[in-house]
Amino acid sequence: MIRIIQVFVLCLFTTGIYAQLISQNSYSVKAYYSPELATEFPEEKSKPIAEEKAPGSIIFSANFANSLGSWTTSGPDAAIWQHDDDGPSGPFSNGVLEIINSQSVNNGFAIFDADLANNGSMINRSGNLISPLINLSNINYAYIQFAHKYRFCCDDAFIPKVEVSTNDFLTYASFDASIPGVEPNMISETYFSKINIASFLDTASNKQNFKLRFNWDGSNGGSHYYWQIDDVKVREAYSYDLSLTNAGFYTGQMEIPYFFIPKSQYSPLIFRGTITNDGGMPAENAFLNVTLDQGGGNINSNPINIDQTQSQNVLTDAFNYVNDTLVYFVNYNVQQDSSEALSVDNSFSEFLNVTRTVFSADNNAPSGFISNLSNQPGQPFKVGNVMEILNNDVIDSMFVYVTATSTNIGAIIHGELFKKVNGIWNPIGSTLPRQIGFDDNGGSIGLKFPAPILVAQGDTILVAACHNGGSPDVRFRVCQRVENGFVQGFDANGANFILENPKALMVRLNMGELLSINEFEHENMLVYPNPTNGLISISALDDISGNVEFIVLDASGKEVNGPSFIVTELQNGKKAYRIDLSKLDAGLYEVLILKERSVIENVKVVKQ
């Protein structure tokens, strides 16, 4: 198996060329992004910043009223940091839609407007916005809070940073200021960030010379758009202040979060979160509370004690969540014994869709696309998500999501399923091909398998979107970040690859009725083999006196002609029947068993 090595990418949008360093004997795979993709996302709706509760002592504050004041700038593009009051400008920005929504936006804010400086070119930009001296003598627990909003391109690993120092940045500590879920080209919401600097202050000397800076580091491809900053405060820590810094759920042995789960694939969920103590005092009996609306119920993690500045991961017990086929909103909340000082960062919400047939691990939040291997443009390409089958089931079709780019129209795609056996991906099904039309473009495309595919509990499968090459490449949608190894595929030469630092593909399975792999036990009746190449046997009907009739229906419910029915000899005192389905096309059928023209039993059978 060839493992993908993530390497430096220089995006040249105006020419459509992508230059990439290729490691010897490795394939380099990367989702390609383009500024015009941003128009495909729904219009952003900023969230207002929550009102603060019982604020701690404010040591320093700046709201950039009418100027940058005593803040200074540094770095190769220091001059790009400016005071502004009307939002970002430039070829790819819209100040009306993309302006920060801070508490004091009316008097202006700081902005690193790389888009305006570039004026259509693609030059990587870097620069720092540096605070004046702040006296933190005798302060051991403190944090920085600020409102910000950004948009970046095109380095997948881009991180906006807050850096702190007490020696004018001869040495410094760096903190990740990323807004959760923001990917290249996406417009972030206006976000309230809190950076705990207690770990830095714990060992720092000369704390009376403390400074902080906002560092836009575009040296690896963060060339474009902007970063807006407002309402900066340095506060002494609250006594009791927890935050939820990570949360989610998973199911199955592979611990994958499935955001769309059919009832036939039900398996109990486990919820998890990371609790961080931002307060100056230890937190006692801290726990994660998880509730599901629509009557889904609630569950808690075990309580824990957390020292100052420390973080701990917590898990709930397995949780049986299914009440009905509904969209449930999962609400995570961190609680502790003492009164929480700042609850704005204690909560997080996401959705879980319990469906009738759809099974998927994407979170329905498009964040870009993947179009092919960077060293094999225009070549055949297969890429998808690794998934776990939680219960025996049958798959009859799948869905693939594509972008709204006009170059997709007319391209032909299909879907494929692979099952891992002894570490090797073996093909188990391919859908019929489908040409992308005007109405299909920018949404989901249904792809049907010629015959239903049975899968068993514990199977590991790869659900892949595929195209057969051609220029330009087809653009498949991607969503949230997922664990390494989750996104895999095959290149033009049929070699398996694994994406590193991947995003989930928007590919979804459509599951059928629950079936057994070798036999179907239906009360006192046994139907085998199922699936079948022709003959099926139905036994254990000895308690049904008189003549029995059979009707076979196709997947649409229409009666089919061709099956022959044979009554065989008695076996251990039981009647046995055989039905010959060999003349039927492959597919899913329903066999009705009738007595005096009334249906007394019915079973699903797969004809291979």
N, C-alpha and C positions, 0 to 999 in steps of 0.2 A: 504494500500500500504506500502510495506516495503522499507525503505530508506537505501541505502548502506552506511556503515561507513568505511572510508578509514583508514586503520591501518598499522602499521609497518610490513614490509615484509623483511625477510632475504632470499636472493636468494642463493641457493646452487646448482650451475650449474653442478658441476662434478658428483653429484649423482642424479640430476633431482628432488630434494626434495624442497618443498617450505613450510616453517613454517610460520604461520600467527596467530596473536592473534584474536580471534573471540569474538565479543561483544555479550552478551546474547540476545537471541531472534532477532538477526540480521544476515543477510547473508553478507559475505565479498566477494566482487568481485574485481578482479584486472586483468589487462592485463599482461600476463607472457612474459618475454623477455629473450633472450638467446644470448650470444656472437656470435654464428655462424649465427645469423640472419643478421648481418652486411653484409655478402657476397651477400645478396639478393638485396641490394640497388645499383643503378647505380654508376659508378665510379665518385667520386667527382671532380668537376671542380672549383677550387678556383677563386674568383674574385679578381683582383688587387685592392689595396686600392686607392681610388680616390685622386688625387692631391689636396692639401689644397689650399684655396684661402684666401688671405689677412690675414695671421695668426696673432693671438693676441700674446702678450708678453709671451715668454717661461720662466717660473720661474724655472722649473726643468725638466731635461730629462735624460733618460737612455736607451741605446740600447744594453746593455749587451755585449759589445765588448770584446770577448775572456774570460770573467769571469763574475761572479755576482757582482764584484766590492765591494762597501760598503754596499750592501744589506745583510740583515741577515735573519735567519729563526727561526721559533718557532713552538710549537705544538707537539703532540705525534709522528708525522712522519716528523719532520722538515728536516731530512737528505735527504728526497726524492726530495726536491727542489734542482735542480742542474743547472749549465750551460751546454749547449749542442749545437751541430751544425749539427746533423744528424737525428733529429726527434725521435719519440717514439720507444721504443723497448719492447719486451715481447711477450708472447704467442699469444695475440690477437691484436697486433699492427703491422703496416707496416710503417716503417720510410720513405720509398720512396713515398708512396701515401699520408701519413698523416702529413708530415712536414709542418710547418707554412709557409705562403707566405708573409712575412713581408718585409718592405722596406730595412731592414738591416740584413736579414737572413744570409748573407754571413759571418758575424762575430759572429754568434751565438745568442742564446736566452735563456730565463729561462724556465724550464720545471718541472712540478710535474708529474713524470712518475710512477704512481701507478702500472701499468701493469708490468713494469720491476721489481719493488720491490716485487710484489706478486709472480711472476714467476709461474703462474698457479693456485695459491691458491686464495681464495676469502675473503681476509681480508679487512675490511673497513679501509680507510686511511684518515687522516686529517693532514693538515699542512699549515703554513703561510709563505709567502715571504714578508719581511718588508723592506721598503725604509729607507735610512738615513734621518736625520732631514732636513726639508725643511722650510725655513723662509717665512711665508705668512703674516707677519706683514703688516697692512694697506691694505690688500687685502680682499674685500668683495664679489667679484664675481669671481669665478674660476671654472675650471673643469679639470678632469683627462681624458686623451685620451690614448689609447693603442691599439695595434694589438694583437689579440689572436685567439686561435683555441683549441677546446677541444672535448672530447668524454667521456661519463660517463656511468656507470651502477652501481646499478640497481634501485635506488630510484627515483620514478616518481617525487618527490618533490625536487630533488636535485637542488641547486642554487649555482653557482660560485659567490663569493662575493668580492667586493672591500670595505674595511673598512678603516675609517680615524679616527685620534685621535690627541690630543695635550697634552696628559699626558701618553704617552707610553702604550696606550691601557688599562689603568685602566678603562676608559670609552671610548666608541667609537660609531660612526654612521656606519651603514651597508647599502650598496647599491647593488641591484641586477645587476649582470654582465652577465645575461643569453643572449645567442644569440637567436633571435626569431626563433621559429620553430624547435629547436633542441630537440630531444627526446632521451630516453635511447638507447644506441648502435649506434646512428647516428653519422656520421663524420661531424662536422660542417665545414662551409667554414672559411677561414681566414677573420676575421670580425674586422671592425674599430669601437670601442666603445667610447662613450663620457659620462662621469659621472659628472653631475652638482652637485657641493658640496657647492653651495651658501647657502643652508638652514643650513648646518653645520657651515659654517664660520660666519653666521649672529649672532650666540650666543656664539661662541667659545672664550675662553680666551687663553693666551699664544700661539698665533698663530705662533710665531717664532719656536715652538717645534712641528710643524705639521709633521705627518708621515702617509703614506698609506701602506696598505698591501693587498695582494691577498690571499684569504682564500678559500682553497679547504676543505669543510666540508663533509666528508664521513661517519659521525657517524650514519646516518640512512640508510646506504646501498649504499652510493656513493663509491663503493669499487674499481672501475676499470678504466683503460685507463689512460688519461693524461690531462694536461692543459699546453699549451705553451703560453708564454707572451713575447712580444717584443715592442720596440719603445714606451716606456712610457714617457708621458709628462704631466706636470702640467702647465696649461696656465691661465693667467688672461683672463676673459671673453671678447668676442667681444662686441661692443656696441649693434649691432643688429644681433641676431643669433637665429632663430627659428629651431625647430626640429619637425618632425612628429613621434610621439611615439606610435601611434596606428591608424589603418585604416582598413576599410572593407565596405561591403555593405549588405543589407538585403531586404527582401520583405515579404509581407503578414502580417497578424495580429500577428503571432508568431515571426516575425523579424528574420527569419532564412536565412543565406546566402546559396543560391543554386548555386553551381558552374556549374551544367549541368541543363539547363532549356529547355524543349520542347516548341515550339511555342504555343501549345495548353494550356500551363500552364502560359503563359505570365501574369505578373503583374508588375507594375512599381517598380523600385528600388529606395532605398534611400541609399546614401553614407554617411559615417561618419568617423571622425578622431579625434585624440587628438593632439592639438598643444601645444607645450611647449616652453616657452621663456627662452632660455639659455643665453641671452644677458644681458648686464649691464643696458640697457635702456628699457623703456616700448615699446612694439610693437603696432603700430597703423594700423588699417584696415588689420589685418591678416585674411586670409581666406584659405580654402581648395579648390583647383581646381582639378576637376576630368575629365579626357578625356578617351574616348574609341576609339581605332584605328578601322580600317576597316569602317570608315564613321559613327561610332556610336555616335559621337557628344561629347559635353562637358557640364559641369555644375559647378557652384561655390556654396559654402556655403555663408551665410551672413557674412560680415566682422565684426570682433570683435577687441577690444583692450585688450592686455594681459600685466600685470605687470611683472617685473623681477621675475624669478624662478617659475612663475605660469603656470598652465596647464588648458586648457579649451577644452571641447568636442564640436564639431560642426557637423551639419547635413546639407545635401542638401535637396532641395525640391524633391518630387517624380519625377523620370526620366524615360521617355519612351525610352528604349535602343534598341529595336529590329528593325533591318533593314533586316537581313537575317539570315539563319542558318549558323553562322560562329563562330570561336573562336575569342573573343575580348580580347585584353589586356587592363586592367583597370589601368590607371596611375594616382596616387595621387601625388599632389605637393602642398606644403605650400608656400604662398607668403605674403609679407607685403609691406607697403609704402616705408620704408627705404631700402637701399641696403643691401642685405643679405650677411653676412661675410663668412659663411661656409655652402654651399648648399648641401654637401655630405649626410646629414641626413634629407633633406627636402622631399624626394621622396620615393615612394613605389609602386610596381606593382604586380598585380595578374591577373588571367585569368577568363573569363566568357564564357562558351560554350553554345551558343544558338543552340539547337539540333532539330532534327525532332521528336524524340520520347523519348530520355533518360532524366530522372529526378533524380537528386542526390544532396546531400549536402556534399559529400566528395570532398576534393580539389586535388585528384589524386596524393597525395604525401605520399606513405606508410611510416609509422613510427613505425611499430611493429605489434603485433597481440594480439588477445584475444582468449583463448582456452576453458575456462570454469570457473565456480565458484571455487574459491580456496579451498572451503571445500566440493566440490562435484566432484572430478576428475572422468572422465570416465562416467559421467551421462548425460542423455538428457539435451540439452541446447538450448535456443533460445535467441538471442540478436540482436538488431538493432537500427535504428534511428527513432525518432519521426519526422514526416513531416506533412506539411499542404497542402491540396489540394486547389489550387488557382483558378481553374475553373473546371466546370463539365468535366469529362473525363472518359475514360475506360482504365483499366490496363490489359494487356494480358500476361505479363511475367516479370521476374526480373533477375538481375544479382548479384551474390555473388562472392567476391574476396577471394582467399585463398593464404596462403604462399607457398613457394616452398619446404617446408620440405617433405622428402620422406615418412614420417609416415602418410601423408594425403592420399596417393594413396590407393584406395580400399574402403575408407570410403564413406558412403552414406549421402548426405545432401539434404535439401529441403528449400524452402522459405515459409513464412507465412505472411499474412496481418491481422492486427487488426485495428478496428475502435473504437474510444473512444465515448461511449454513457453514459451520466450521471456519468462520472468519472470512468467507467469500460471499460477495453479493451475487445471488443467482436470480435472473429475471423470472418473474412469475406472471406477468401480464403487461400488455401494451394496449392503449386505447386506440380507437379509430382516429385518423388524422382529422384536423379541423383547420380551415383557413380563417385567419383573423379578418373579420369584416368591420365596416364602419361602426355598426352597432355594438360589436364585441369590444372594440378598442377602449382601453382605459378601465376595464372592469373584469369580472370573472367570466371564464369561458368553460362551459361544461364539456367534458370529454368522457365518452362511454366506452366501457370494455365490451368486446364482442360476447363474452360469457362471464358470469359472476365468478369472482375469485374468492375462495374460502381461505381464511386465515385463522390461526389458533392462538389461544392465550399464551403469551410469552414470546411470540414471534417478534423479531426485530426486522422492520421493513424500511425501505427507502422510497419515499414518494417523490418522484422526479418530474419536473417540467422539461420538455425536450423540443429542440428544433433541429432541422437538418442542414443548417448552414445558410449561406447566402449573405449578401451585403445590402443593407446594414443588418446587424445582428438584432434578433428579437429581444426586447427588454422585458424581463420578468420582475414583478414587484417583490420587494423585500420589506420586512417590518423591524421588529425589535431585536436588539442584541441577544444572542444566545451563547451557550457554552461551546467551546472548541469541540469539534467532532460532530456537532449536530447537523451541519450543512455539508453534504457530500455530493459527488457527481462523477461524470465520466467525460473525458475530453474527446477530441476528434479521433484519436487513436484507440479509444476504448479503455484508456488507463484511468483507474479510480483516483480521485483527488479528495482532499479534506480541506475545507476552508478554515483558516485561523482567524480569530476575532470576527466571527461571522454574524450575519443577520438572518433571521428566519425567512424562508421563502413563503409567499402566500400561495400555498398549495393545500387543498383540502380534499379529504376522502368523503365519499357518499356511501354509507354503510347500509346493508339490507337487513333482513330478518336474521335473528340468532339461529345458527345451525351448528350441528356437531360435525366433526371432520369424518368420522367413520360410520356413525350410525345415529339415528334419531329415535329416541325413546319417547313414545307418545302414549302416556298412561299404560294400557295393557298391550300396546302395539309396538312392533319393531319394524323399522324401515331401513333397508341396507342393500347395497352400499350407497352412501350418499356423501359426495357426488357420485354419479354413475356415467358410464360410457354407453349404456343401453338398457340393460335389465335391472329392475329393482325388485326386491322381494318384500312382501308385507305379510307378517305372520302374527300369531297370537290374536286372531279374530274368532276363536272358537266359541266365545260366549255370545256371538251374534248369530242368531238362528235365521234360516231362510237365505234367500239370495242377496248378495251384496253387489252394488254397482259402483263404478268408478267414473269420474269425470276429471279430465286434466285441463287446467287453465294456464295460459301464458302469463307473462308479467303484467300485461295490461288487463287481465281478467277475462280474456276471450277464450272460449272453449276451442281446443285444438283437435284436429283429426289425425289419425295415424297410430295412436297407441293400441296395442292388443293386450288383452287381459287373459291370463291363464290361471286356472285353479289347479294347484298341485296336490300330491298325495298328503294324507294326514301325517304330521310329524309329532310324535309324542302326544297324540290326541289333540293336536292343534291344527287348524286349517292354515294353509299358506297360499298366497297369491303371488303371481309374478306379473309385472307390467313391463312391456317392451316399449322403451322410449327411443330406440335407436334411429327412428326415422325423423325425429324432431331436431331442430337446430339447437345448438348450445345455448344455454340460458337458464333462468330461474323459473320453475313451474310450481303450481299448486295442485296437489292431488286431492280431490274431494271423494270421500267414501260415503255412499248413500245406502240407506235402508228404506224401502218403500218411498223412494223419491225424496227422502229427507236426509240432509247432510248430518251424519253422526260424528264424523272425524274429518280433519283436513291436515295435510302436512306439506311442507315446502321441500322441493327436491331440486338439486342442481344437476342439469345435463351438461356434461363436458363436451 
